[in-house]
Amino acid sequence: MSSHDETEDKENINHSSFSKLESTASSSPRSVKRQRDGNQRPFRQTTKMRRTTLVGSNRVGLTLSDVHRLRQQINEKEQELDSLNTSYITLRTQVESQTLNNFTVESKYLHLDRQLRELKQNIENLNEFEESSMRELQHKFDIRSQEMMVKHQERLNQRKEEIAAEIDKMLQEKQSKYLDVIEKLTSNLKTLEEKKGKLSDELQQKIESARKSFKDKEESLKDEVDQSRSINEDCCASLKHSIVDIRNKIDEVDNVSIPTKQKEYARYESILGQLQSKNSDKQPEIDTAKAQIKEKGNSISELDKRAKLRNEELARMRFEIKRMKMELVDQETKRRKLHAKLQDLKGNIRVFCRIRAVPEDSKLIQFEVPNDDLNEDAKQELSITKENVGISNSSSSYKFQFDKIFTMNDRNEYIFEEYSQLIQSCIDGSNVCVFAYGQTGSGKTFTMSHPANGMIPLSIKKVFDDIKELDIQEQQWEYEISGKFIEIYNESIIDLLNPQSGEKHEIKHDDINCKTTITNITTIPITSPSQANSVLDEVNKKRSTAATKLNDKSSRSHSIFIIDIKGFNKATGVTTFGTLNLIDLAGSERINVSQVERERLKETQAINKSLSAVGDVISSLNLSQGSHIPYRNSKLTYLLKHSLGGNSKTLMFVNISPLSANFNETLNSLRFATKVNSTKLG
């Protein structure tokens, strides 16, 4: 091989090595270009010097040792290049690790930033929650304030009614007293007038008798004088005729007759004086009688004036009574509006929980019964605990909220006081539904239909007491009360007032006036609580009952007492119509617990279906307006269509058993009642 060829081979090797280096350099990433440039500048200068040396040596001529030396240098340079590549890769790895660290730091920064944003959002949510809580608290405070104002207004109205009643009583007493005084004065006046007439007649009679007696005496005296005169004239005549005799007898006459005649004349004079003195004694009596007559006349005039004043005062009092009665009518209208607002604030659907009384030695569920204080939701809270028997011996606690909770010691009269205001709502024209719900044997019939103090007898008595109170206040209300008593047995309506009729009964609704009628049903007028209670005693004996494993006498139907109250005010022309539905539901029970068969099984299935339909209807009422409400799913809910929704008032008594053996049934009843209590009507 010639030196020229060897020179070309060296140049080709150098060019290939340089090209390889450049290709390696060109494959480096842009992220480390600036770091690489500082390391490449000496290399490029060395390559340039080597090319110059090669070119120079090519011109001069190289020996084989020079070529080996050059190859050795090339190998060394290639090793340096490899070390440089290794350094480059190391640097690249460091750069990538730094980039990864940067990315990790950035991701941590982004994570922290996201957490910060979430914290800010949570803070904003907390602020919004705080504002909403404050608004809710303010709303509850306003509601409580309104309730207190309404209660204050009710007490004020009650006090006004009491004052009005007292005023009416005082006015009536004063009026009766004034009438009695006027009658007494009138009778006294008549008596005085009669006495006056009698005294005048007696006085006139006495005057006439005195005059007559005086005249008679005067005439008798005149007669005696005339007689004496005639006798004297006769004597004188006889004396004239017989002057001799007379003269003879002059001495006798002068001595005897004249003194005698003088004595007689004196006697006559004394008689005349006595008569005149008697007449003067009667004159003071006459003057006294005249003075008495004048005094009585003055008394009569004074009595006339007082009677006139009494009449004016009586007319003023009658006008005041009329004005107060008109004001009472206005106050009654305001009271009805305030009462309706108060009942709306309390809620259109309310739930009272009642714990049945049991013997003291019974094994009971652990209850935490609240006191009279309400929680933030204006509810009372009931907590029950179940002991889980097993390895852990743990316990489960359940809490429920209701409008009112009654313990085993609370009597029916106390319970009735809590809901009696709904009776006034019915009298005012609202539809009211009161029903008892609970398992078999939980005390529903005792609560609703006890003859002495059940909710139904007490409600009837309250209706008549309120109407009587309106009559006492002279509110000019007239009421017509009628009643129907039915039961729903196996989805069939039975008229308990005429159970043997055999006629078919259909439910019809007047959606405009919110009225419900039942065809071919017996309706009776209710005239008194005693008459209604006697009817209740009769129909309760006809109700369908049977024995189950849970109760010896279980109600197998829904008993419904419907009272229609129609009112008319003669003063204002206002007409009201309200319906009071008093319902004793059949007992809810699980089939596997009651272990009923055949006919009892069919009854239980119908009962549970209707009770489930009640829950479905109430759940639908709690949804948005316009949603479908499944009233037709059972005869019970369809009958109560206008008493469960709209502006009606509904009260449910959930009756529960405190026995530990009935824990599951009690828990189901409380859950159902909580579902009902959460319903809010628009």
C-alpha positions in Angstrom: 0.0 0.0 0.0 1.4 3.4 -0.9 1.8 6.3 1.4 -0.9 8.1 -0.5 -3.3 5.4 0.2 -2.4 5.2 3.8 -2.9 9.0 4.0 -6.4 8.7 2.5 -7.2 5.9 5.0 -6.2 8.0 7.9 -8.2 10.9 6.6 -11.2 8.6 6.1 -10.8 7.3 9.7 -10.6 10.8 11.0 -13.6 11.9 9.0 -15.6 8.9 10.1 -14.6 9.5 13.8 -15.5 13.2 13.4 -18.8 12.3 11.7 -19.6 9.9 14.5 -18.8 12.5 17.1 -21.0 15.1 15.3 -23.8 12.6 14.9 -23.6 11.8 18.7 -23.6 15.5 19.4 -26.5 16.2 17.1 -28.6 13.5 18.9 -28.4 15.4 22.3 -31.5 17.0 23.6 -32.1 20.7 23.5 -32.5 20.9 27.3 -28.7 20.2 27.8 -27.3 22.0 24.7 -25.9 24.9 26.6 -24.1 22.6 29.1 -22.7 20.5 26.2 -21.3 23.5 24.2 -18.8 24.3 26.9 -17.4 20.8 26.7 -17.4 20.6 22.9 -15.3 23.7 22.2 -11.9 22.1 23.2 -12.8 19.0 21.3 -13.5 20.9 18.2 -10.3 22.8 18.5 -8.3 19.5 19.0 -10.0 18.0 15.9 -9.1 21.1 13.9 -5.4 20.9 15.0 -5.4 17.2 14.2 -6.7 17.8 10.7 -4.0 20.4 10.2 -1.4 18.0 11.5 -2.6 15.3 9.2 -2.7 17.6 6.2 0.8 18.7 7.1 2.1 15.2 7.6 0.5 14.2 4.3 2.5 16.8 2.6 5.8 15.9 4.4 5.2 12.0 4.4 4.6 9.8 7.4 6.3 6.5 8.4 4.6 3.4 9.7 5.4 4.3 13.2 3.8 7.6 12.8 0.7 5.9 11.5 0.6 3.6 14.5 1.2 6.6 16.7 -1.6 8.4 15.0 -3.8 5.4 15.3 -2.9 5.2 18.9 -3.8 8.8 19.3 -7.0 8.2 17.5 -7.8 5.4 19.9 -7.0 7.6 22.8 -9.2 10.3 21.3 -11.9 7.7 20.8 -11.5 6.7 24.4 -11.7 10.3 25.4 -14.7 10.6 23.2 -16.3 7.6 24.9 -15.5 9.2 28.3 -17.0 12.4 27.0 -20.0 10.5 25.9 -20.2 8.8 29.3 -19.9 12.2 30.9 -22.5 13.5 28.6 -24.9 10.6 29.4 -24.2 11.2 33.1 -24.9 14.9 32.7 -28.0 14.1 30.7 -29.1 11.7 33.5 -28.5 14.3 36.0 -30.4 16.8 33.9 -33.3 14.4 33.5 -33.3 13.6 37.3 -33.2 17.3 38.0 -36.1 17.7 35.5 -37.9 14.9 37.3 -37.2 16.6 40.6 -38.5 19.8 39.2 -41.6 18.0 37.9 -42.1 16.4 41.4 -41.7 19.8 43.1 -44.1 21.3 40.6 -46.6 18.5 41.1 -46.3 19.0 44.9 -46.7 22.7 44.3 -49.8 22.0 42.2 -51.1 19.6 44.8 -50.5 22.2 47.6 -52.2 24.8 45.4 -55.1 22.5 44.8 -55.4 21.8 48.5 -55.2 25.6 49.2 -58.0 26.2 46.7 -60.0 23.4 48.3 -59.4 24.9 51.7 -60.5 28.3 50.4 -63.6 26.6 48.9 -64.3 24.8 52.2 -63.8 28.1 54.0 -66.3 29.7 51.6 -68.7 26.8 52.1 -68.3 27.1 55.8 -69.0 30.8 55.6 -72.1 30.1 53.4 -73.1 27.3 55.9 -72.6 29.8 58.7 -74.7 32.4 56.9 -77.4 29.8 56.1 -77.3 28.6 59.7 -77.6 32.1 61.0 -80.5 32.7 58.5 -82.1 29.4 59.7 -81.6 30.3 63.3 -83.0 33.8 62.6 -85.9 32.1 60.8 -86.5 29.8 63.7 -86.2 32.8 66.1 -88.7 34.7 64.0 -91.0 31.6 64.0 -90.7 31.3 67.8 -91.2 35.1 68.1 -94.3 34.8 65.9 -95.5 31.9 68.0 -95.0 33.9 71.2 -96.7 36.9 69.6 -99.6 34.7 68.5 -99.8 33.1 72.0 -99.7 36.5 73.5 -102.4 37.7 71.2 -104.4 34.6 72.0 -104.0 35.3 75.7 -104.9 38.9 75.0 -107.9 37.9 73.0 -108.9 35.4 75.7 -108.5 38.1 78.3 -110.6 40.4 76.1 -113.2 37.7 75.8 -113.2 37.2 79.6 -113.5 41.0 80.1 -116.3 41.1 77.6 -118.0 38.2 79.3 -117.5 40.0 82.7 -118.8 43.2 81.2 -121.8 41.4 79.8 -122.4 39.7 83.1 -122.1 43.1 84.9 -124.4 44.8 82.4 -126.9 42.0 82.7 -126.7 42.2 86.5 -127.0 46.0 86.5 -129.8 45.8 84.0 -131.6 43.2 86.1 -130.9 45.4 89.2 -132.1 48.5 87.5 -135.2 46.7 86.2 -135.8 45.4 89.8 -135.4 48.9 91.2 -137.7 50.4 88.5 -140.3 47.7 89.2 -140.0 48.4 93.0 -140.2 52.1 92.5 -143.1 51.7 90.1 -144.9 49.4 92.6 -144.0 51.9 95.4 -145.4 54.7 93.2 -148.6 52.8 92.7 -148.8 52.0 96.4 -148.2 55.7 97.2 -150.8 56.7 94.6 -153.3 54.3 96.2 -152.4 55.6 99.6 -152.8 59.1 98.4 -156.2 58.2 96.9 -157.2 56.5 100.2 -156.0 59.4 102.3 -157.8 61.9 100.1 -160.9 59.8 100.3 -160.6 59.4 104.1 -159.9 63.1 104.4 -162.8 64.0 102.3 -165.0 61.6 104.2 -163.8 63.0 107.5 -164.4 66.6 106.3 -167.8 65.6 105.0 -168.6 63.8 108.2 -167.4 66.8 110.3 -169.4 69.2 108.2 -172.4 66.9 108.4 -172.2 66.5 112.1 -171.6 70.2 112.6 -174.5 71.0 110.4 -176.7 68.5 112.2 -175.8 69.9 115.5 -176.3 73.4 114.3 -179.7 72.5 112.9 -180.6 70.7 116.1 -179.6 73.8 118.1 -181.6 76.0 115.7 -184.5 73.7 116.2 -184.1 73.8 119.9 -183.8 77.6 119.8 -186.8 77.9 117.5 -188.7 75.5 119.7 -187.8 77.5 122.7 -188.6 80.7 120.9 -192.0 79.3 119.9 -192.5 78.2 123.4 -191.6 81.6 124.7 -193.9 83.2 122.1 -196.6 81.0 123.2 -195.8 81.9 126.8 -195.8 85.5 125.8 -199.1 85.2 124.0 -200.5 83.3 126.9 -199.0 86.0 129.1 -200.6 88.7 127.0 -203.8 86.9 127.1 -203.5 86.4 130.7 -201.6 89.5 131.8 -202.9 89.0 135.1 -201.6 85.6 135.4 -198.3 86.7 134.0 -198.0 89.7 136.1 -198.8 87.5 139.0 -196.3 85.2 137.9 -193.6 87.9 136.9 -192.0 87.5 140.1 -192.0 83.8 139.7 -190.6 84.1 136.2 -188.0 86.7 137.2 -187.0 84.6 140.1 -187.3 81.1 138.6 -187.8 81.0 134.8 -185.2 83.6 133.7 -182.3 82.1 135.6 -183.2 78.7 134.3 -183.4 80.0 130.7 -180.0 81.7 131.2 -178.5 78.5 132.3 -179.9 76.8 129.3 -178.5 79.5 127.0 -175.1 79.2 128.6 -175.3 75.5 128.1 -176.1 76.0 124.4 -173.2 78.5 124.1 -170.8 76.0 125.6 -172.0 73.3 123.2 -171.4 75.7 120.3 -167.9 76.5 121.6 -167.2 72.8 121.9 -168.3 72.2 118.3 -166.1 75.1 117.1 -163.1 73.7 119.0 -163.6 70.2 117.5 -163.6 71.8 114.1 -160.4 73.6 114.9 -158.8 70.3 116.1 -159.6 68.6 112.7 -157.9 71.5 110.7 -154.3 70.5 111.6 -155.0 66.9 110.5 -156.3 68.3 107.3 -153.1 70.4 106.9 -150.9 67.5 107.8 -152.6 65.3 105.2 -152.2 68.0 102.6 -148.5 68.3 103.5 -148.1 64.5 103.2 -149.8 64.6 99.8 -147.4 67.4 98.7 -144.4 65.5 100.0 -145.5 62.3 98.2 -146.0 64.3 95.0 -142.4 65.6 95.3 -141.2 62.0 95.9 -143.1 60.9 92.8 -141.5 63.7 90.8 -138.0 62.7 92.1 -138.7 59.1 91.3 -139.8 60.1 87.8 -136.6 62.0 87.3 -134.5 59.0 88.6 -136.5 56.6 86.4 -135.8 58.9 83.4 -132.1 58.9 84.2 -132.1 55.1 84.6 -133.8 54.8 81.3 -131.2 57.0 79.7 -128.4 55.0 81.3 -130.1 51.8 80.3 -130.3 53.0 76.7 -126.7 54.0 76.8 -125.7 50.6 78.2 -127.8 48.9 75.5 -126.0 50.9 72.9 -122.6 50.0 74.5 -123.6 46.4 74.6 -124.5 46.5 70.9 -121.2 48.2 70.1 -119.3 45.6 72.1 -121.1 42.8 70.5 -120.1 44.2 67.1 -116.6 44.5 68.3 -116.8 40.9 69.5 -117.8 39.8 66.1 -114.8 41.6 64.6 -112.6 40.1 67.3 -114.0 36.7 66.5 -113.1 37.1 62.8 -109.5 38.2 63.8 -109.3 35.3 66.2 -110.2 32.8 63.5 -107.5 34.2 61.2 -104.9 34.2 64.0 -105.9 30.7 65.0 -105.5 29.5 61.4 -102.0 31.2 61.2 -101.0 29.6 64.4 -102.0 26.2 63.3 -100.2 26.7 60.0 -97.0 27.6 61.9 -97.3 24.5 64.0 -97.6 22.5 60.8 -100.4 20.9 58.8 -99.2 17.4 59.6 -98.2 16.7 63.2 -97.2 13.5 64.9 -97.7 12.7 68.6 -95.9 9.7 70.1 -97.6 7.8 72.9 -96.0 5.0 75.0 -98.5 2.5 76.2 -98.7 1.8 80.0 -97.7 -1.7 81.0 -97.4 -3.6 84.3 -94.4 -2.5 86.4 -92.7 -6.0 86.4 -92.6 -6.1 82.6 -89.3 -6.2 80.7 -89.0 -2.9 78.9 -87.0 -1.3 76.1 -84.5 1.3 77.3 -86.2 4.7 76.6 -84.9 8.2 77.1 -88.0 10.2 77.4 -87.5 14.0 77.0 -88.8 16.7 79.3 -91.0 19.5 78.0 -88.1 21.4 76.3 -88.0 21.5 72.5 -84.9 21.1 70.4 -83.7 23.4 67.6 -86.3 22.0 65.2 -89.1 22.7 67.8 -89.5 19.0 68.3 -89.1 16.5 71.2 -86.6 13.7 70.8 -87.1 10.1 71.8 -84.1 7.7 72.1 -84.4 3.9 72.3 -81.6 1.4 72.9 -81.4 -2.2 71.9 -79.0 -4.6 73.7 -77.3 -6.8 71.2 -76.7 -10.2 72.9 -73.5 -11.8 71.7 -69.8 -11.9 72.0 -69.4 -8.1 71.9 -72.5 -7.3 74.1 -72.9 -4.1 72.1 -75.9 -1.9 71.9 -77.7 0.0 69.2 -79.3 3.4 69.8 -82.0 5.0 67.7 -83.3 8.6 67.9 -86.6 10.0 66.7 -88.2 13.5 66.7 -91.9 14.2 67.1 -94.1 17.2 67.8 -95.0 15.8 71.2 -94.1 12.7 73.2 -96.3 11.2 75.9 -95.1 8.8 78.5 -96.8 5.9 80.1 -98.1 8.1 83.0 -99.9 10.7 80.8 -103.7 10.4 80.9 -106.0 10.9 77.9 -107.3 14.2 79.2 -103.8 15.7 79.2 -103.1 14.3 75.7 -106.4 15.8 74.4 -105.4 19.3 75.6 -102.4 19.2 73.3 -104.6 18.8 70.2 -107.9 20.3 71.2 -107.2 23.5 69.2 -107.7 21.5 66.0 -111.4 21.2 67.0 -111.6 24.9 66.7 -110.0 24.8 63.3 -112.7 22.3 62.2 -115.5 24.6 63.6 -113.9 27.5 61.7 -114.2 25.5 58.4 -111.1 23.4 58.0 -110.9 19.6 57.3 -109.2 17.8 60.2 -108.0 14.2 60.3 -106.9 12.5 63.6 -105.9 8.9 63.5 -104.1 6.4 65.7 -101.3 4.2 64.2 -99.4 1.4 65.7 -98.9 -2.3 66.1 -101.6 -4.6 67.4 -102.0 -4.2 71.1 -100.3 -0.8 71.4 -103.3 1.1 72.8 -104.9 2.7 69.7 -108.5 1.9 70.6 -107.8 3.0 74.2 -106.5 6.3 73.0 -109.2 7.0 70.4 -112.4 5.2 71.6 -112.3 4.9 75.3 -115.9 5.6 76.5 -114.9 7.9 79.3 -111.9 9.9 78.0 -111.0 8.7 74.5 -110.1 11.3 71.8 -113.5 10.7 70.0 -115.8 11.3 73.1 -113.6 14.3 74.2 -113.7 15.8 70.7 -117.5 15.6 70.5 -117.7 17.3 73.9 -115.3 20.0 72.8 -117.3 20.7 69.7 -120.5 21.3 71.8 -118.6 23.3 74.4 -117.1 25.6 71.9 -120.4 26.2 70.2 -122.0 26.8 73.6 -119.3 29.4 74.3 -120.1 31.2 71.1 -123.8 31.2 72.0 -122.9 32.7 75.4 -120.9 35.4 73.7 -123.9 36.1 71.4 -121.7 35.7 68.2 -124.9 34.9 66.3 -123.6 31.6 65.0 -125.9 28.7 64.1 -124.4 25.2 63.6 -125.7 22.0 62.2 -123.8 18.9 63.3 -124.2 15.5 61.6 -122.3 12.2 61.8 -121.4 9.1 59.9 -119.7 6.0 61.3 -118.1 3.5 58.9 -115.4 0.9 58.8 -113.1 -0.2 56.0 -112.8 -4.0 56.1 -110.9 -5.9 53.4 -111.0 -2.7 51.2 -114.8 -2.6 51.5 -116.9 0.2 53.1 -119.4 -0.9 55.8 -122.0 1.4 57.2 -121.9 0.6 61.0 -125.1 2.6 61.6 -126.9 0.2 59.2 -124.6 -2.8 58.6 -127.4 -5.0 57.2 -128.3 -2.7 54.4 -126.3 -4.6 51.8 -126.0 -1.5 49.5 -122.9 -0.6 47.7 -121.0 2.5 48.9 -119.0 4.7 46.6 -116.7 7.6 47.4 -117.3 10.9 45.5 -115.2 14.1 45.8 -116.1 17.7 45.2 -112.6 19.0 44.4 -113.8 22.6 44.2 -115.3 22.8 47.7 -113.0 20.1 49.1 -115.9 17.9 50.2 -116.3 14.2 50.3 -119.5 12.2 50.2 -120.3 8.5 50.4 -123.3 7.1 48.6 -126.0 5.2 50.4 -124.5 5.9 53.8 -126.5 6.6 56.9 -126.1 10.2 58.3 -127.6 11.1 61.7 -127.9 14.6 63.3 -125.9 15.0 66.4 -127.7 17.0 69.1 -125.6 16.3 72.2 -122.5 14.5 73.5 -124.6 12.0 75.3 -126.5 11.1 72.2 -123.3 10.8 70.2 -121.7 8.6 72.9 -124.6 6.2 73.0 -124.3 5.8 69.2 -120.6 5.2 69.6 -121.2 2.5 72.1 -123.6 0.7 69.7 -121.4 0.9 66.6 -118.2 -0.1 68.5 -120.0 -3.4 69.3 -120.5 -4.0 65.6 -116.8 -3.4 64.6 -114.9 -6.4 63.1 -112.5 -7.9 65.7 -110.6 -11.2 65.9 -108.0 -13.0 68.0 -104.4 -13.2 66.9 -101.2 -14.4 68.5 -100.4 -10.8 69.4 -103.8 -9.7 70.7 -106.9 -11.5 72.0 -109.2 -8.9 70.5 -107.5 -7.3 67.6 -109.2 -4.7 65.4 -109.4 -6.1 61.9 -110.8 -2.9 60.2 -110.2 0.8 60.1 -112.9 2.6 62.1 -113.8 6.1 61.0 -116.2 8.5 62.7 -117.0 11.4 60.4 -118.4 14.6 61.9 -119.6 17.4 59.5 -120.0 20.8 61.1 -121.9 23.5 59.1 -122.0 27.0 60.5 -123.8 30.2 59.5 -123.3 33.7 61.1 -126.5 35.7 61.0 -124.6 39.0 61.6 -121.9 38.7 58.9 -123.5 36.2 56.5 -120.4 33.9 56.6 -120.9 30.2 56.0 -118.4 27.6 57.1 -118.2 23.8 56.5 -115.6 21.6 58.2 -115.2 17.8 58.5 -113.6 16.1 61.5 -112.4 12.5 60.7 -111.6 10.5 63.9 -109.9 7.3 62.9 -108.9 4.2 64.8 -106.7 2.3 62.4 -106.3 -1.4 62.4 -103.1 -2.7 64.0 -100.0 -3.1 61.9 -98.3 -6.4 62.2 -95.9 -8.7 60.5 -97.4 -11.9 59.2 -94.5 -14.0 60.4 -94.9 -12.6 63.9 -98.7 -12.7 64.2 -98.8 -16.1 62.4 -102.3 -15.6 61.0 -103.8 -18.0 58.5 -106.7 -18.1 56.0 -109.2 -15.4 56.7 -107.0 -13.6 59.2 -104.1 -13.7 56.6 -106.3 -12.0 54.1 -107.4 -9.3 56.6 -103.7 -8.7 57.6 -102.7 -8.3 54.0 -105.5 -5.8 53.4 -104.6 -3.9 56.5 -100.8 -3.7 55.7 -101.6 -2.6 52.1 -103.8 0.3 53.2 -101.3 1.4 55.9 -98.5 1.3 53.2 -100.8 3.4 51.0 -101.0 6.0 53.8 -97.2 6.2 53.8 -97.0 6.5 50.0 -99.6 9.3 50.0 -97.8 11.2 52.7 -94.5 10.8 50.9 -96.0 12.1 47.7 -97.4 15.1 49.6 -93.8 15.9 50.7 -92.6 16.1 47.0 -92.8 19.1 44.7 -96.2 20.5 43.7 -97.8 18.9 40.7 -96.5 15.3 41.4 -99.0 12.5 41.4 -100.5 11.5 44.8 -101.7 7.9 44.8 -104.9 8.4 46.8 -106.6 5.6 44.8 -104.2 2.9 46.1 -106.6 2.2 48.9 -110.2 3.0 50.1 -108.8 4.6 53.2 -106.5 7.2 51.5 -109.1 7.9 48.8 -111.7 8.6 51.5 -109.3 11.0 53.2 -108.2 12.8 50.0 -109.4 16.2 51.2 -108.3 15.7 54.8 -104.7 14.7 54.2 -103.6 17.4 51.6 -104.2 21.0 50.8 -105.1 23.3 53.8 -106.3 20.5 55.9 -104.9 19.6 59.4 -103.7 16.1 60.1 -102.6 14.6 63.5 -101.2 11.1 63.8 -100.9 9.3 67.2 -98.2 6.7 66.9 -98.8 4.2 69.7 -95.9 2.1 70.6 -95.3 -0.8 73.1 -92.4 -0.4 75.6 -92.0 -4.2 75.9 -88.6 -5.5 74.8 -90.3 -8.4 73.0 -92.0 -5.8 70.7 -88.8 -3.9 69.9 -88.8 -4.6 66.1 -92.5 -3.6 65.7 -91.9 -0.5 67.9 -88.9 0.5 65.7 -91.0 0.1 62.5 -93.8 2.2 63.9 -91.4 4.9 64.9 -89.7 4.9 61.5 -93.1 5.2 59.8 -94.1 8.0 62.1 -90.8 9.9 61.4 -91.5 9.6 57.7 -94.9 11.2 58.3 -93.5 13.9 60.6 -91.0 15.0 57.9 -93.8 15.9 55.5 -94.4 19.6 54.9 -97.5 20.8 53.0 -97.4 23.9 50.9 
